[in-house]
């Protein structure tokens, strides 16, 4: 009888896998304090739905992080990057602003209006120098008066990126930074980085970085409803007359 009990105990000991004490320590920490790379991180701040269910399903928390720097890398301006943001911009509260910093093209007001974007709450800023552009982006974010900040910066170093991330985090303001896709291989403190490309009538979205496991495949989103939000020809009556404009290019 004693021999059988010893044999059973020995079998149980061998069948039980060794438990790494580090795993026990991590499992005992409060939820959300540790990001495990095989699952989405639990963001401490708010999350804003993107308006595209397929994209929400791929983002930690189910949408845009409300207080973070979000990089959108483009093969060229006008691939549909603004159409991707229209659902968010259309939900701007009446007392807040949407700041556009150095957009490469003139926004097309009728398309924005059709999407429900409050044109009277848009502010376009065109700083003359790169350091002023970075300063303006930080000030817009930390002001706490913006529902979103959109900035086009072809060149910015890692220190500037960290400053923008801190500004967005401290003010709980989403700060979208548009950059060329050539910088995709460079490190960035932005918690979310997407590469956008036009694919016929759809927008291809590659998730380069997120707080979670790597994305398995790119997404194809139908953003046709928001086409022509940027126009080189412009619409003076629809844009300049309805938007707040600051800078020298539109004078």
Steps between C-alpha positions, in 0.01 A plus 500: 500500500779741597690403186196585283457840670865585441472398136191718448670800664804449280282485185321821595832677558626402155172587323489849648698750286759713671358844580737790442489716815503808277164394353351477848631848581359655178164325548469658843536859375184714455329466164621748238840569662687263273459474124539144383601491136253227406193710586376859478608740771232638729522875444447714809343784299194539280469346157314658207326281239650545155167448320639188329416181687777300332759753615354527851536124534874531434572787738558462875184605681299508177587839350735799481687561827365832628827613656776389267711584202370307199722484194340464158766422240406576140638411161369841389247757626140439405488120518195518726663594830243766581213275402628258761462772763165643390287289740711628791506862380125492444448435871679817610318665792378853420734665751820338374735558206661287232844640425671430167871577494672546164269287282663449156176569314199716556218315680184458296228650712190347331627145563576585861157653545328196350679285755366715783829671583426839661682736262471793737713308751790431262822695534776477238847608611799530265817579697792623292772303680522133606570585864191722504296213359609270782430773756154565355414130503595470866310814595189384317511164675564627853238776470229251583266677258545269202312183421783405263827643370614417146859583410703441183872477577725348233800534732504460877756339729441258783514775762221686323295182477537442873388855573190453288421168666529658845281795397230269366517278805485783754202668330314181398489637145551281193785645295519364145839545337522454122843390378642343182510122490878513457531536881320173568825330600601771745426460873224712650349546847151520346294211641309465174640517147302428185613495138234611252488427127236547232368177351248588228195629688622368834757600756758244604596530866809321628543506875874544550486547876241451770502394861422140424609214276605579142211534257455194282402681181416848363144631505307628201253770601232659286550871555331617178241698694771741603681540170632835379561648842823649370505700178793667333256723313341600826169666554550859619137564572454172680827487691656835564165654573398229744824386664730677735820559302836604646822530301643646182402251230131582500527877520 
